[in-house]
Amino acid sequence: MNLRSLEELREEINQIDTELTKLIEARFKCAVEVAQYKQAHDLPVFDEKREAIVLERNVSAVSDTRFEDDIRRFYQSLMDISKDIQRQELQAEE
């Protein structure tokens, strides 16, 4: 087996982190718009059915089953943060 150096692996992680940060920021900006839509249509921040769908869709997309539980936790945390962002947005508009 030909192992990559620690420096190479860390550089790859850095590149992935940069991409993830951009995508997560875009997701959070979208969450602000979701909050505005929900406010305009008198909808609650928490949507249990939607969260279940998001979790199932993303967990089922994992090709390496060793990471399924980790992906589930990651998306649950991401959705919790998104709900916090939505709540903050709604409070700021009051």
N, CA, C and O atoms as a GROMACS GRO file, in nm:
protein
  376
    1MET      N    1   0.085  -0.117   0.000
    1MET     CA    2   0.000   0.000   0.000
    1MET      C    3   0.090   0.124   0.000
    1MET      O    4   0.188   0.132   0.074
    2ASN      N    5   0.053   0.221  -0.084
    2ASN     CA    6   0.130   0.344  -0.096
    2ASN      C    7   0.056   0.455  -0.022
    2ASN      O    8  -0.040   0.512  -0.074
    3LEU      N    9   0.102   0.487   0.099
    3LEU     CA   10   0.036   0.588   0.181
    3LEU      C   11   0.078   0.729   0.140
    3LEU      O   12   0.195   0.754   0.109
    4ARG      N   13  -0.019   0.820   0.142
    4ARG     CA   14   0.012   0.961   0.117
    4ARG      C   15   0.071   1.020   0.244
    4ARG      O   16   0.049   0.970   0.355
    5SER      N   17   0.144   1.128   0.227
    5SER     CA   18   0.205   1.193   0.344
    5SER      C   19   0.098   1.266   0.423
    5SER      O   20  -0.009   1.298   0.372
    6LEU      N   21   0.129   1.291   0.548
    6LEU     CA   22   0.038   1.365   0.635
    6LEU      C   23   0.012   1.505   0.578
    6LEU      O   24  -0.100   1.555   0.585
    7GLU      N   25   0.114   1.566   0.523
    7GLU     CA   26   0.099   1.698   0.462
    7GLU      C   27   0.000   1.695   0.346
    7GLU      O   28  -0.083   1.784   0.333
    8GLU      N   29   0.010   1.593   0.262
    8GLU     CA   30  -0.083   1.579   0.149
    8GLU      C   31  -0.226   1.560   0.198
    8GLU      O   32  -0.320   1.620   0.146
    9LEU      N   33  -0.242   1.476   0.297
    9LEU     CA   34  -0.375   1.451   0.352
    9LEU      C   35  -0.434   1.577   0.414
    9LEU      O   36  -0.552   1.607   0.395
   10ARG      N   37  -0.353   1.650   0.488
   10ARG     CA   38  -0.401   1.774   0.550
   10ARG      C   39  -0.436   1.879   0.445
   10ARG      O   40  -0.533   1.953   0.462
   11GLU      N   41  -0.359   1.885   0.339
   11GLU     CA   42  -0.389   1.980   0.231
   11GLU      C   43  -0.523   1.943   0.167
   11GLU      O   44  -0.603   2.032   0.136
   12GLU      N   45  -0.548   1.816   0.146
   12GLU     CA   46  -0.676   1.774   0.091
   12GLU      C   47  -0.791   1.811   0.186
   12GLU      O   48  -0.895   1.859   0.141
   13ILE      N   49  -0.771   1.789   0.315
   13ILE     CA   50  -0.873   1.827   0.414
   13ILE      C   51  -0.896   1.978   0.410
   13ILE      O   52  -1.010   2.022   0.418
   14ASN      N   53  -0.789   2.056   0.400
   14ASN     CA   54  -0.804   2.202   0.392
   14ASN      C   55  -0.888   2.244   0.272
   14ASN      O   56  -0.973   2.332   0.282
   15GLN      N   57  -0.864   2.181   0.158
   15GLN     CA   58  -0.941   2.212   0.038
   15GLN      C   59  -1.088   2.174   0.055
   15GLN      O   60  -1.177   2.249   0.016
   16ILE      N   61  -1.112   2.059   0.112
   16ILE     CA   62  -1.250   2.016   0.138
   16ILE      C   63  -1.317   2.112   0.235
   16ILE      O   64  -1.432   2.150   0.215
   17ASP      N   65  -1.246   2.151   0.340
   17ASP     CA   66  -1.302   2.245   0.439
   17ASP      C   67  -1.339   2.378   0.375
   17ASP      O   68  -1.443   2.436   0.408
   18THR      N   69  -1.256   2.426   0.284
   18THR     CA   70  -1.286   2.552   0.215
   18THR      C   71  -1.415   2.539   0.135
   18THR      O   72  -1.500   2.628   0.139
   19GLU      N   73  -1.430   2.429   0.064
   19GLU     CA   74  -1.553   2.405  -0.013
   19GLU      C   75  -1.673   2.392   0.079
   19GLU      O   76  -1.779   2.448   0.053
   20LEU      N   77  -1.656   2.316   0.187
   20LEU     CA   78  -1.766   2.298   0.283
   20LEU      C   79  -1.811   2.431   0.343
   20LEU      O   80  -1.931   2.456   0.356
   21THR      N   81  -1.716   2.515   0.378
   21THR     CA   82  -1.750   2.644   0.438
   21THR      C   83  -1.835   2.727   0.343
   21THR      O   84  -1.934   2.788   0.384
   22LYS      N   85  -1.798   2.731   0.216
   22LYS     CA   86  -1.876   2.805   0.117
   22LYS      C   87  -2.017   2.747   0.105
   22LYS      O   88  -2.115   2.822   0.099
   23LEU      N   89  -2.028   2.616   0.102
   23LEU     CA   90  -2.158   2.552   0.089
   23LEU      C   91  -2.244   2.570   0.213
   23LEU      O   92  -2.365   2.593   0.203
   24ILE      N   93  -2.183   2.561   0.330
   24ILE     CA   94  -2.258   2.580   0.454
   24ILE      C   95  -2.306   2.724   0.465
   24ILE      O   96  -2.419   2.750   0.506
   25GLU      N   97  -2.221   2.819   0.428
   25GLU     CA   98  -2.263   2.959   0.430
   25GLU      C   99  -2.382   2.980   0.335
   25GLU      O  100  -2.476   3.050   0.370
   26ALA      N  101  -2.376   2.922   0.217
   26ALA     CA  102  -2.488   2.933   0.122
   26ALA      C  103  -2.614   2.871   0.180
   26ALA      O  104  -2.724   2.924   0.162
   27ARG      N  105  -2.599   2.760   0.250
   27ARG     CA  106  -2.715   2.695   0.313
   27ARG      C  107  -2.775   2.786   0.421
   27ARG      O  108  -2.897   2.797   0.432
   28PHE      N  109  -2.690   2.849   0.500
   28PHE     CA  110  -2.738   2.938   0.605
   28PHE      C  111  -2.809   3.060   0.547
   28PHE      O  112  -2.910   3.105   0.601
   29LYS      N  113  -2.757   3.113   0.437
   29LYS     CA  114  -2.824   3.226   0.372
   29LYS      C  115  -2.962   3.183   0.322
   29LYS      O  116  -3.059   3.259   0.330
   30CYS      N  117  -2.970   3.062   0.271
   30CYS     CA  118  -3.099   3.008   0.228
   30CYS      C  119  -3.193   2.992   0.347
   30CYS      O  120  -3.313   3.015   0.335
   31ALA      N  121  -3.139   2.953   0.462
   31ALA     CA  122  -3.221   2.939   0.584
   31ALA      C  123  -3.283   3.072   0.625
   31ALA      O  124  -3.394   3.074   0.677
   32VAL      N  125  -3.212   3.181   0.601
   32VAL     CA  126  -3.267   3.314   0.630
   32VAL      C  127  -3.388   3.338   0.541
   32VAL      O  128  -3.491   3.388   0.587
   33GLU      N  129  -3.377   3.303   0.414
   33GLU     CA  130  -3.490   3.320   0.322
   33GLU      C  131  -3.606   3.228   0.360
   33GLU      O  132  -3.722   3.266   0.349
   34VAL      N  133  -3.574   3.108   0.405
   34VAL     CA  134  -3.678   3.016   0.452
   34VAL      C  135  -3.753   3.078   0.569
   34VAL      O  136  -3.876   3.071   0.576
   35ALA      N  137  -3.680   3.139   0.661
   35ALA     CA  138  -3.743   3.205   0.776
   35ALA      C  139  -3.838   3.315   0.730
   35ALA      O  140  -3.948   3.328   0.784
   36GLN      N  141  -3.795   3.392   0.633
   36GLN     CA  142  -3.880   3.500   0.581
   36GLN      C  143  -4.007   3.443   0.517
   36GLN      O  144  -4.116   3.498   0.535
   37TYR      N  145  -3.991   3.335   0.442
   37TYR     CA  146  -4.107   3.270   0.380
   37TYR      C  147  -4.202   3.217   0.487
   37TYR      O  148  -4.323   3.238   0.481
   38LYS      N  149  -4.144   3.148   0.586
   38LYS     CA  150  -4.228   3.092   0.692
   38LYS      C  151  -4.302   3.202   0.768
   38LYS      O  152  -4.418   3.185   0.804
   39GLN      N  153  -4.235   3.313   0.790
   39GLN     CA  154  -4.301   3.423   0.860
   39GLN      C  155  -4.416   3.479   0.775
   39GLN      O  156  -4.525   3.504   0.827
   40ALA      N  157  -4.392   3.496   0.648
   40ALA     CA  158  -4.494   3.552   0.558
   40ALA      C  159  -4.615   3.459   0.545
   40ALA      O  160  -4.726   3.505   0.519
   41HIS      N  161  -4.592   3.329   0.562
   41HIS     CA  162  -4.699   3.231   0.546
   41HIS      C  163  -4.743   3.169   0.678
   41HIS      O  164  -4.814   3.069   0.681
   42ASP      N  165  -4.699   3.231   0.788
   42ASP     CA  166  -4.738   3.188   0.923
   42ASP      C  167  -4.710   3.039   0.947
   42ASP      O  168  -4.796   2.966   0.995
   43LEU      N  169  -4.588   2.998   0.912
   43LEU     CA  170  -4.546   2.859   0.931
   43LEU      C  171  -4.445   2.851   1.045
   43LEU      O  172  -4.370   2.946   1.068
   44PRO      N  173  -4.443   2.740   1.118
   44PRO     CA  174  -4.347   2.726   1.227
   44PRO      C  175  -4.205   2.701   1.175
   44PRO      O  176  -4.186   2.654   1.063
   45VAL      N  177  -4.107   2.735   1.256
   45VAL     CA  178  -3.967   2.710   1.220
   45VAL      C  179  -3.941   2.561   1.209
   45VAL      O  180  -3.875   2.516   1.115
   46PHE      N  181  -3.991   2.484   1.304
   46PHE     CA  182  -3.964   2.340   1.308
   46PHE      C  183  -4.065   2.264   1.223
   46PHE      O  184  -4.186   2.280   1.240
   47ASP      N  185  -4.014   2.180   1.132
   47ASP     CA  186  -4.097   2.095   1.047
   47ASP      C  187  -4.042   1.953   1.057
   47ASP      O  188  -3.947   1.916   0.988
   48GLU      N  189  -4.104   1.875   1.144
   48GLU     CA  190  -4.054   1.740   1.173
   48GLU      C  191  -4.046   1.652   1.048
   48GLU      O  192  -3.949   1.580   1.029
   49LYS      N  193  -4.148   1.660   0.963
   49LYS     CA  194  -4.148   1.577   0.841
   49LYS      C  195  -4.032   1.616   0.749
   49LYS      O  196  -3.964   1.529   0.694
   50ARG      N  197  -4.010   1.745   0.734
   50ARG     CA  198  -3.900   1.791   0.648
   50ARG      C  199  -3.766   1.744   0.702
   50ARG      O  200  -3.680   1.700   0.625
   51GLU      N  201  -3.746   1.752   0.832
   51GLU     CA  202  -3.619   1.707   0.891
   51GLU      C  203  -3.597   1.558   0.868
   51GLU      O  204  -3.486   1.515   0.837
   52ALA      N  205  -3.702   1.479   0.882
   52ALA     CA  206  -3.691   1.335   0.858
   52ALA      C  207  -3.651   1.307   0.714
   52ALA      O  208  -3.570   1.218   0.687
   53ILE      N  209  -3.709   1.382   0.621
   53ILE     CA  210  -3.677   1.365   0.479
   53ILE      C  211  -3.531   1.401   0.452
   53ILE      O  212  -3.461   1.329   0.382
   54VAL      N  213  -3.486   1.513   0.508
   54VAL     CA  214  -3.347   1.556   0.488
   54VAL      C  215  -3.251   1.452   0.544
   54VAL      O  216  -3.152   1.417   0.478
   55LEU      N  217  -3.278   1.403   0.663
   55LEU     CA  218  -3.191   1.301   0.723
   55LEU      C  219  -3.188   1.176   0.638
   55LEU      O  220  -3.080   1.124   0.608
   56GLU      N  221  -3.303   1.126   0.600
   56GLU     CA  222  -3.310   1.002   0.522
   56GLU      C  223  -3.238   1.018   0.388
   56GLU      O  224  -3.161   0.932   0.347
   57ARG      N  225  -3.264   1.129   0.319
   57ARG     CA  226  -3.203   1.151   0.188
   57ARG      C  227  -3.051   1.154   0.198
   57ARG      O  228  -2.982   1.093   0.115
   58ASN      N  229  -2.998   1.223   0.296
   58ASN     CA  230  -2.853   1.236   0.306
   58ASN      C  231  -2.786   1.112   0.362
   58ASN      O  232  -2.676   1.077   0.319
   59VAL      N  233  -2.848   1.046   0.455
   59VAL     CA  234  -2.791   0.921   0.507
   59VAL      C  235  -2.790   0.814   0.398
   59VAL      O  236  -2.695   0.737   0.386
   60SER      N  237  -2.896   0.809   0.319
   60SER     CA  238  -2.903   0.708   0.213
   60SER      C  239  -2.803   0.735   0.100
   60SER      O  240  -2.774   0.646   0.021
   61ALA      N  241  -2.751   0.858   0.093
   61ALA     CA  242  -2.654   0.892  -0.011
   61ALA      C  243  -2.511   0.852   0.026
   61ALA      O  244  -2.420   0.860  -0.057
   62VAL      N  245  -2.490   0.810   0.150
   62VAL     CA  246  -2.356   0.773   0.196
   62VAL      C  247  -2.315   0.641   0.131
   62VAL      O  248  -2.387   0.541   0.140
   63SER      N  249  -2.199   0.641   0.067
   63SER     CA  250  -2.153   0.518   0.002
   63SER      C  251  -2.080   0.425   0.098
   63SER      O  252  -2.076   0.304   0.076
   64ASP      N  253  -2.022   0.480   0.203
   64ASP     CA  254  -1.950   0.400   0.302
   64ASP      C  255  -2.035   0.396   0.429
   64ASP      O  256  -2.042   0.494   0.503
   65THR      N  257  -2.098   0.284   0.454
   65THR     CA  258  -2.194   0.273   0.564
   65THR      C  259  -2.132   0.297   0.701
   65THR      O  260  -2.205   0.321   0.797
   66ARG      N  261  -2.001   0.293   0.712
   66ARG     CA  262  -1.937   0.324   0.840
   66ARG      C  263  -1.969   0.466   0.886
   66ARG      O  264  -1.961   0.496   1.006
   67PHE      N  265  -2.004   0.553   0.792
   67PHE     CA  266  -2.024   0.694   0.824
   67PHE      C  267  -2.170   0.735   0.835
   67PHE      O  268  -2.200   0.853   0.853
   68GLU      N  269  -2.262   0.640   0.824
   68GLU     CA  270  -2.404   0.674   0.826
   68GLU      C  271  -2.445   0.747   0.954
   68GLU      O  272  -2.511   0.851   0.946
   69ASP      N  273  -2.407   0.695   1.069
   69ASP     CA  274  -2.444   0.760   1.195
   69ASP      C  275  -2.381   0.899   1.207
   69ASP      O  276  -2.443   0.992   1.259
   70ASP      N  277  -2.259   0.912   1.159
   70ASP     CA  278  -2.190   1.041   1.164
   70ASP      C  279  -2.258   1.143   1.072
   70ASP      O  280  -2.274   1.259   1.108
   71ILE      N  281  -2.299   1.098   0.955
   71ILE     CA  282  -2.370   1.187   0.862
   71ILE      C  283  -2.504   1.228   0.923
   71ILE      O  284  -2.544   1.344   0.912
   72ARG      N  285  -2.572   1.134   0.985
   72ARG     CA  286  -2.700   1.166   1.051
   72ARG      C  287  -2.679   1.274   1.158
   72ARG      O  288  -2.754   1.372   1.163
   73ARG      N  289  -2.577   1.257   1.242
   73ARG     CA  290  -2.549   1.356   1.347
   73ARG      C  291  -2.510   1.491   1.288
   73ARG      O  292  -2.552   1.596   1.337
   74PHE      N  293  -2.430   1.487   1.182
   74PHE     CA  294  -2.387   1.611   1.116
   74PHE      C  295  -2.508   1.688   1.064
   74PHE      O  296  -2.520   1.808   1.088
   75TYR      N  297  -2.597   1.619   0.994
   75TYR     CA  298  -2.714   1.688   0.938
   75TYR      C  299  -2.811   1.731   1.047
   75TYR      O  300  -2.876   1.834   1.034
   76GLN      N  301  -2.822   1.655   1.153
   76GLN     CA  302  -2.907   1.698   1.262
   76GLN      C  303  -2.852   1.827   1.324
   76GLN      O  304  -2.928   1.920   1.353
   77SER      N  305  -2.722   1.832   1.343
   77SER     CA  306  -2.659   1.954   1.396
   77SER      C  307  -2.675   2.071   1.300
   77SER      O  308  -2.704   2.183   1.341
   78LEU      N  309  -2.657   2.045   1.172
   78LEU     CA  310  -2.673   2.148   1.071
   78LEU      C  311  -2.815   2.204   1.071
   78LEU      O  312  -2.835   2.325   1.059
   79MET      N  313  -2.913   2.116   1.083
   79MET     CA  314  -3.052   2.162   1.087
   79MET      C  315  -3.082   2.236   1.217
   79MET      O  316  -3.159   2.333   1.216
   80ASP      N  317  -3.023   2.193   1.327
   80ASP     CA  318  -3.042   2.266   1.454
   80ASP      C  319  -2.988   2.408   1.442
   80ASP      O  320  -3.051   2.504   1.488
   81ILE      N  321  -2.871   2.422   1.382
   81ILE     CA  322  -2.814   2.555   1.362
   81ILE      C  323  -2.902   2.637   1.267
   81ILE      O  324  -2.923   2.756   1.289
   82SER      N  325  -2.952   2.574   1.163
   82SER     CA  326  -3.040   2.643   1.069
   82SER      C  327  -3.167   2.693   1.138
   82SER      O  328  -3.214   2.803   1.110
   83LYS      N  329  -3.221   2.612   1.228
   83LYS     CA  330  -3.339   2.657   1.303
   83LYS      C  331  -3.304   2.776   1.392
   83LYS      O  332  -3.384   2.869   1.405
   84ASP      N  333  -3.186   2.773   1.453
   84ASP     CA  334  -3.142   2.887   1.535
   84ASP      C  335  -3.130   3.013   1.449
   84ASP      O  336  -3.172   3.121   1.490
   85ILE      N  337  -3.074   2.998   1.331
   85ILE     CA  338  -3.061   3.112   1.239
   85ILE      C  339  -3.199   3.165   1.202
   85ILE      O  340  -3.220   3.286   1.198
   86GLN      N  341  -3.292   3.075   1.174
   86GLN     CA  342  -3.428   3.118   1.140
   86GLN      C  343  -3.493   3.192   1.256
   86GLN      O  344  -3.556   3.296   1.237
   87ARG      N  345  -3.477   3.140   1.376
   87ARG     CA  346  -3.535   3.206   1.494
   87ARG      C  347  -3.474   3.345   1.514
   87ARG      O  348  -3.545   3.441   1.543
   88GLN      N  349  -3.343   3.354   1.498
   88GLN     CA  350  -3.275   3.484   1.511
   88GLN      C  351  -3.326   3.582   1.406
   88GLN      O  352  -3.347   3.700   1.435
   89GLU      N  353  -3.346   3.534   1.285
   89GLU     CA  354  -3.396   3.619   1.177
   89GLU      C  355  -3.537   3.669   1.210
   89GLU      O  356  -3.568   3.786   1.188
   90LEU      N  357  -3.619   3.581   1.262
   90LEU     CA  358  -3.757   3.620   1.296
   90LEU      C  359  -3.759   3.720   1.411
   90LEU      O  360  -3.840   3.813   1.410
   91GLN      N  361  -3.671   3.703   1.508
   91GLN     CA  362  -3.664   3.798   1.620
   91GLN      C  363  -3.612   3.933   1.574
   91GLN      O  364  -3.657   4.037   1.622
   92ALA      N  365  -3.519   3.933   1.481
   92ALA     CA  366  -3.462   4.058   1.431
   92ALA      C  367  -3.565   4.139   1.353
   92ALA      O  368  -3.558   4.262   1.348
   93GLU      N  369  -3.661   4.070   1.293
   93GLU     CA  370  -3.763   4.138   1.213
   93GLU      C  371  -3.878   4.190   1.298
   93GLU      O  372  -3.963   4.265   1.248
   94GLU      N  373  -3.884   4.153   1.425
   94GLU     CA  374  -3.994   4.199   1.512
   94GLU      C  375  -3.975   4.341   1.555
   94GLU      O  376  -4.058   4.395   1.628
   0.00000   0.00000   0.00000
